[in-house]
Amino acid sequence: MPRKKAKSKNYFTQDTEDAIVLYNSLSDSDEKSKIYERRIHYPFFKLTENIIHTFKFYYTEVDDIEHLQHEVICFLLSKIHLFDPTKGAKAYSYFGTIAKRYLILQNQKNYKKRIDKAPVEELYKDDNHSYSISDHPAEDPLSKYIDLFVEHCTKNIYNLFPKQHDAEVADAILELFRKREEIDIFNKKALYIYIREMVDVKTPKITKIANQLYAIFKDNYIFYLENGYVEFE
């Protein structure tokens, strides 16, 4: 039997790039609708699907991932008029970055809501924000501390990093801690690439933010081991 021809994995092609430029040049709403449905919707659909599942953006208020994907596609469509090919960016990279930033912010917001809704006794030992080692009896000390460290940094992300972009980079780094059991990457360069895929950032900025997070981690970890709880400042 003849082998069935495989479907191309290259869903975001030059035709997609051209279609987006054409879409933005048109004023007739019916023509724009036709261009979108025939040449842009599917690439947007696959782009958002791949980003959601590759980076596991699963903290969401919607009922299922398809609804989340629909939200992101609508957001991309609302920003499509801002794409300017004369600035040198490819549409694939441009809209991929927008989608990642949108999902990072949504992920961060909904993760924070989950933390905020948790019973106070699960997060704090007392009113002075002292986290107890006995809250997680089944885990080893380092795992317990990492969870408390991530919770603290997530709740205080904009106090620790007042600039929006710095906060996004910090959250991308914290996401590695949240997903540490699912990630089989231990090469430093690969981790930097992983972070850059989540947020548009240069390596020196990642290093700077990572060092700030490490300072918080290091300054409190020894105290935690010696006392069984930690008071993040």
C-alpha positions as CSV (number, residue, x, y, z in Angstrom):
1,M,0.0,0.0,0.0
2,P,1.3,3.5,-0.8
3,R,2.5,5.4,2.3
4,K,0.2,8.2,3.4
5,K,1.8,11.5,3.0
6,A,2.8,13.1,6.3
7,K,1.2,16.4,7.1
8,S,3.8,19.2,7.3
9,K,4.7,20.4,10.8
10,N,5.6,23.8,9.5
11,Y,2.2,25.5,10.3
12,F,3.5,29.1,10.4
13,T,4.8,29.6,6.9
14,Q,5.8,32.5,4.7
15,D,2.2,32.5,3.5
16,T,1.1,33.1,7.1
17,E,3.5,36.0,7.3
18,D,2.2,37.5,4.1
19,A,-1.4,37.0,5.1
20,I,-0.9,39.0,8.3
21,V,0.7,41.8,6.4
22,L,-2.2,41.7,3.9
23,Y,-4.8,41.5,6.7
24,N,-3.4,44.7,8.3
25,S,-3.4,46.5,4.9
26,L,-7.1,45.9,4.3
27,S,-10.0,48.1,5.4
28,D,-12.9,45.9,4.3
29,S,-14.0,43.8,7.3
30,D,-15.4,41.0,5.1
31,E,-12.1,40.7,3.3
32,K,-10.2,40.7,6.5
33,S,-12.4,38.0,7.9
34,K,-11.8,35.8,4.9
35,I,-8.0,36.2,5.1
36,Y,-8.1,35.5,8.8
37,E,-10.2,32.3,8.5
38,R,-8.3,30.9,5.5
39,R,-4.7,31.8,6.3
40,I,-4.2,33.0,9.9
41,H,-6.5,31.2,12.3
42,Y,-4.9,27.8,12.0
43,P,-1.3,29.0,12.5
44,F,-2.5,31.0,15.6
45,F,-4.3,27.9,16.8
46,K,-1.2,25.7,16.5
47,L,1.1,28.4,17.9
48,T,-1.0,28.9,21.1
49,E,-1.5,25.1,21.5
50,N,2.2,24.4,21.3
51,I,3.2,27.2,23.7
52,I,0.6,26.2,26.3
53,H,1.6,22.5,26.3
54,T,5.4,23.0,25.8
55,F,5.6,25.3,28.9
56,K,2.7,23.8,30.8
57,F,0.7,27.0,31.4
58,Y,-1.9,25.1,33.3
59,Y,-2.8,27.6,36.1
60,T,-6.0,28.9,34.7
61,E,-9.5,30.0,35.8
62,V,-11.2,28.6,32.6
63,D,-12.8,25.1,32.6
64,D,-10.3,23.6,30.1
65,I,-7.2,24.3,28.1
66,E,-9.2,24.8,24.9
67,H,-10.9,27.8,26.5
68,L,-7.6,29.2,27.6
69,Q,-6.3,28.7,24.0
70,H,-9.3,30.6,22.7
71,E,-8.5,33.5,25.1
72,V,-5.0,33.7,23.8
73,I,-6.0,33.6,20.2
74,C,-8.5,36.4,20.8
75,F,-5.7,38.4,22.5
76,L,-3.4,37.8,19.5
77,L,-6.1,39.0,17.1
78,S,-6.6,42.1,19.2
79,K,-2.9,42.9,18.8
80,I,-2.5,41.9,15.2
81,H,-2.6,45.5,13.9
82,L,0.5,46.3,15.9
83,F,2.7,44.0,13.9
84,D,5.1,45.9,11.7
85,P,7.4,43.8,9.4
86,T,9.6,46.8,8.6
87,K,11.0,46.6,12.1
88,G,12.7,43.3,11.2
89,A,10.7,40.9,13.3
90,K,9.1,37.8,11.9
91,A,5.4,37.3,12.7
92,Y,6.0,33.9,14.2
93,S,8.5,35.3,16.7
94,Y,6.4,38.4,17.4
95,F,3.2,36.6,18.1
96,G,4.9,33.8,19.9
97,T,6.4,36.3,22.3
98,I,3.1,38.1,22.9
99,A,1.4,34.7,23.6
100,K,4.1,33.7,26.1
101,R,3.9,37.1,27.9
102,Y,0.1,36.9,28.1
103,L,0.3,33.3,29.5
104,I,3.0,34.1,32.0
105,L,0.9,37.0,33.4
106,Q,-2.2,34.8,33.5
107,N,-0.3,31.9,35.0
108,Q,1.3,34.2,37.6
109,K,-2.0,35.8,38.5
110,N,-3.9,32.6,38.9
111,Y,-1.1,30.9,40.8
112,K,-1.1,33.8,43.2
113,K,-4.9,33.4,43.7
114,R,-4.4,29.8,44.6
115,I,-1.8,30.8,47.2
116,D,-4.0,33.6,48.5
117,K,-7.0,31.2,48.9
118,A,-5.0,28.6,50.8
119,P,-5.7,28.3,54.6
120,V,-3.5,30.7,56.5
121,E,-2.2,27.9,58.7
122,E,-0.8,26.1,55.7
123,L,1.3,29.1,54.8
124,Y,2.3,30.8,58.0
125,K,3.4,29.7,61.4
126,D,2.3,33.0,63.0
127,D,1.4,36.6,62.0
128,N,5.1,37.4,61.4
129,H,5.1,35.3,58.2
130,S,7.2,32.5,59.8
131,Y,6.8,29.4,57.6
132,S,6.9,26.1,59.6
133,I,9.0,23.0,58.7
134,S,6.2,20.8,60.1
135,D,3.7,21.9,57.4
136,H,5.2,19.3,55.0
137,P,6.2,16.3,57.0
138,A,6.5,13.9,54.0
139,E,9.1,16.0,52.2
140,D,12.8,16.4,52.6
141,P,14.1,19.7,54.0
142,L,15.3,21.1,50.7
143,S,12.0,20.4,48.9
144,K,10.1,22.0,51.8
145,Y,12.2,25.0,51.7
146,I,12.0,25.4,47.9
147,D,8.2,25.3,48.1
148,L,8.2,28.0,50.8
149,F,10.8,30.1,48.9
150,V,8.7,29.9,45.7
151,E,5.5,30.8,47.6
152,H,7.2,33.8,49.2
153,C,8.7,35.1,46.0
154,T,5.4,34.6,44.1
155,K,3.4,36.5,46.6
156,N,5.9,39.3,46.8
157,I,7.0,39.3,43.1
158,Y,6.3,43.0,42.5
159,N,7.8,44.1,45.9
160,L,11.0,42.2,45.1
161,F,11.0,43.2,41.4
162,P,9.1,46.5,40.9
163,K,9.8,46.7,37.2
164,Q,7.3,44.7,35.1
165,H,9.9,43.0,32.9
166,D,12.1,42.0,35.8
167,A,9.1,40.5,37.5
168,E,8.3,38.5,34.3
169,V,11.9,37.2,34.2
170,A,11.8,36.3,37.9
171,D,8.6,34.4,37.5
172,A,10.0,32.5,34.5
173,I,12.9,31.4,36.8
174,L,10.5,30.5,39.6
175,E,8.6,28.4,37.1
176,L,11.6,26.1,36.8
177,F,11.4,25.6,40.6
178,R,7.6,24.9,40.4
179,K,8.1,22.3,37.6
180,R,11.4,20.9,38.9
181,E,10.1,17.4,39.1
182,E,8.9,17.5,35.4
183,I,12.1,19.0,33.9
184,D,14.9,16.7,32.8
185,I,17.2,19.6,32.0
186,F,20.3,20.2,34.1
187,N,22.5,21.9,31.6
188,K,22.9,25.7,32.4
189,K,22.8,26.8,28.8
190,A,19.6,24.7,28.2
191,L,17.9,26.3,31.2
192,Y,18.8,29.8,29.9
193,I,17.2,28.9,26.5
194,Y,14.2,27.5,28.3
195,I,13.7,30.8,30.2
196,R,14.2,32.9,27.0
197,E,11.5,30.9,25.4
198,M,9.1,32.0,28.1
199,V,10.0,35.7,28.2
200,D,12.0,37.8,25.7
201,V,15.2,38.5,27.6
202,K,18.9,38.6,27.2
203,T,21.3,36.3,29.1
204,P,22.8,39.1,31.3
205,K,19.3,40.0,32.6
206,I,18.6,36.4,33.4
207,T,21.8,36.2,35.4
208,K,21.1,39.4,37.3
209,I,17.6,38.3,38.3
210,A,18.7,34.8,39.1
211,N,21.5,36.2,41.4
212,Q,18.9,38.3,43.2
213,L,16.7,35.3,43.8
214,Y,19.7,33.2,44.8
215,A,20.6,35.8,47.4
216,I,17.1,35.5,49.0
217,F,17.3,31.7,48.8
218,K,20.8,31.5,50.4
219,D,20.2,34.1,53.1
220,N,17.3,32.2,54.5
221,Y,18.2,28.5,53.9
222,I,20.7,28.1,56.7
223,F,18.4,29.7,59.2
224,Y,15.6,27.4,58.0
225,L,17.8,24.3,58.5
226,E,18.9,25.4,62.0
227,N,15.5,26.5,63.3
228,G,12.9,24.5,61.3
229,Y,11.1,27.7,60.0
230,V,12.0,30.8,58.0
231,E,11.1,34.4,58.3
232,F,11.6,36.0,54.9
233,E,12.5,39.6,55.0
